[in-house]
């Protein structure tokens, strides 16, 4: 079956639900996380560039959620929320704080995180108990057998050096007998930013050479593109911290070049998604479920930041979410009601007939003018970033939103308010102009981030061996 004909089946099934036979009780499920892909980089979410033709097809065959917030702004907490269906402060998988604040400048292990709580059932565990073959194939080293707590419940789990290998392995797994839950993490949009083919990058091979590259980019050239994780100078921290702290400010024209590279990476991820879905259509029944989302976005100069994590503003929280489920979801549907990415956990359980109290399915076709949804997200202090020169990262942040209003609370006491209707990227703090809104939201948020009674977090993770070097190469750890 060709990709076009498979999507024709999806669209037809979605449009003729009343005439479609009852779906199989255990539909195959393909869940794809496009790591580090912010929603506004994609055509269905308003991007001017054609970065997501495959995602557009899936949206046309199913439902697209227009306003989706990730519960965390980097891989570890967001994937744990996706797999458990609860917030990071509930599952505990986030940066860990040292017991002794004086150790902040002395810690020999700058990558310190908690594992997700072992007493929370994961999506893979629940699907496996129902009879699914559960498989995880990831391009992100944090989601794989090196850190087994994150992939609990998967019968098979593997990580791979690039998305070509990820797709090849995922396609092999599609030949499994019986119902299949296949999770795939496509990592191509995550830094470093390798030069990828796209209409807007045709002239960049000549530009990104030591002879022709602009001065600001020279320290970051790696032969394949731009690696901002490098140190701009021997006496500076690595690139994202040096840039954020003002030690190595980038000129305005730098952001355009970085965005060119990133958008080309996003397009390449979409091509890998196309290959996955094409194989899925040929190897699995056309009545299965395909869901695509992201764990977080990426900064390109907003607030002087690059990369992601450690904060809770929309460039790193707004992510895509599309679901195609023939016979279950009307094709071509768009949902305007704000939702949270990790509600996908319960939605997939509901599509499999296994419950799902926070499923998004009731919102399909619902009135967007109903009471505003409460949206929450959190970030914790990062030991390495904090000790490398930017005081913003010595505290954590909480994002509490009702409708158009988003409150950002610093764990050291700061308060910001944003009007998302007028300021979708959260660039202008309007707390002084709307004290009554601040007061109302602060009161509502007072206990919105409480750790559940009796919850027990793991000891901070000690990273060693080859995993240390792999995390360091991706900017998760310092040297």
C-alpha positions, 0 to 999 in steps of 0.5 A, a space after each residue: 500500500 502506498 503512503 497516499 492510499 493509506 491516508 485515503 483509507 484513514 480519511 475515508 474511515 474518519 469521514 464515514 464512522 457511522 458505516 465503519 465496522 467496530 474497530 478491533 479491541 486492541 488497535 496497533 499504536 504508533 507513537 512518535 515524539 519529534 524531539 525538540 520540535 516547537 509547534 510554530 516551526 510546522 506548517 499546520 501551526 502557522 510556519 511559512 516554510 513547508 517543514 511538515 508535509 507528512 505531519 500535515 497529511 496525518 492531521 488531515 486524516 485525524 485531529 490536530 490540537 492547536 494549543 498544546 503545552 508540554 509539562 516540562 521543557 526538556 526530554 527527561 521530565 516531558 517523556 516521563 509525563 508522557 509515559 506516566 500521564 502525570 506532571 513532573 512534580 508528581 513523577 519526580 523525573 527532573 533535575 535534582 538539587 544538592 542537599 548542601 547549597 555550598 556544593 553547587 560550585 563543587 559537584 563533580 557530577 553536573 548532570 543530576 536528575 531523579 528517576 521517575 517513581 517506580 510505583 507509577 504504572 507506565 503506558 507501556 506497562 498498561 498496554 503490555 498487560 492488555 496484550 500488546 507487544 511494546 517496543 521503544 526505538 529512540 535517537 535520544 540516549 536518555 530514552 533507552 536501555 542505558 536508563 531503564 527506569 525511563 523505558 519501564 514496560 517496553 519488551 524491547 528498547 534500543 537507542 541509535 546514533 541517528 534517525 536513519 538507524 532509528 527508522 530502520 530498526 522501527 520498521 523491523 519491529 513492525 513485523 511483530 505478531 499481534 497488537 503492537 505499541 511502537 514508540 519512536 523518538 526522532 532526534 534530528 531537530 535536537 542540537 547540534 544543528 547539522 546542515 540538512 537539505 532544504 530550499 532555504 539552505 542551498 547556499 549554506 555549504 559555502 557559508 559554513 566553512 572556516 573561510 566564509 563563516 561569520 565571526 560569531 559562528 567560528 567557534 561553533 563550526 564542527 564540519 557538519 553544521 553548527 554545534 552551540 555546545 562548544 565553548 566560544 573561548 577557553 575561559 567561557 562556559 559552553 555555548 548556550 550558557 555563554 550566550 544566555 549570560 551575555 558573555 558571548 552575545 550573538 548578533 541579530 543576524 545569527 538567529 536567522 542562520 540558526 533558524 535556517 538550520 533548525 527548520 531544515 532539521 525539522 523538515 528532515 525529521 518530517 521525512 523520517 516520519 514519512 518513511 515510518 508512516 509509509 512502512 506502518 501503512 504497508 505492514 500494519 492494519 490501516 485501522 491502527 492509531 498514529 500519534 505525533 507530538 514533541 517533548 519540548 521546543 527550542 529557543 532562538 534568541 527569545 529572552 537571549 536564550 538558545 537551546 531549551 529546558 530550565 524555563 517555562 516560556 512558550 518557545 520551549 513549551 508549545 508543541 504539536 499534537 496530531 492523532 489519526 485513528 480511523 473509525 474513531 476520530 473524524 478526519 480534518 478536525 482541529 481542536 482549539 481548546 488548550 490541552 496538555 501534551 501528557 494527556 496523550 497518555 490517557 488518550 491512547 489508553 482510551 483508544 485502546 479501550 483501556 480507560 483514560 480519565 484525562 483522554 482528549 477524545 471528549 474535546 474533539 468537537 467540543 465548544 472552545 468557549 467553555 471554561 478555560 482549561 488549567 495548564 501547568 508546567 515546571 522547570 527546576 534549577 540546573 546545577 551546571 548552568 547555574 554555576 556557569 554564569 547565569 543567575 536565572 538558573 539558580 531557581 526553578 519556575 512554575 507555569 500556571 495558565 487559565 485561558 489567555 493568562 499565563 503566570 510564571 512563578 520563580 521559586 525564589 519569589 518572582 512573578 510574571 504575567 503574560 497575556 497570551 492573546 496579545 503576546 503568544 511568545 510571552 515576551 512582555 510581562 504585564 503583571 503591573 498592569 493587571 494586579 487583580 489577575 496576578 492575585 487570582 492566579 497566584 491564589 489558584 496556583 498556591 497548591 497546584 504544584 504540590 508533591 503528592 503525599 507519600 510520593 518517594 523520589 529516587 536518589 539522584 542519578 550517578 552518570 558514568 562511563 560511555 553515557 557521560 560522554 554521550 550526554 556531554 556531546 549533546 549539552 546535557 553535561 558540562 566538562 
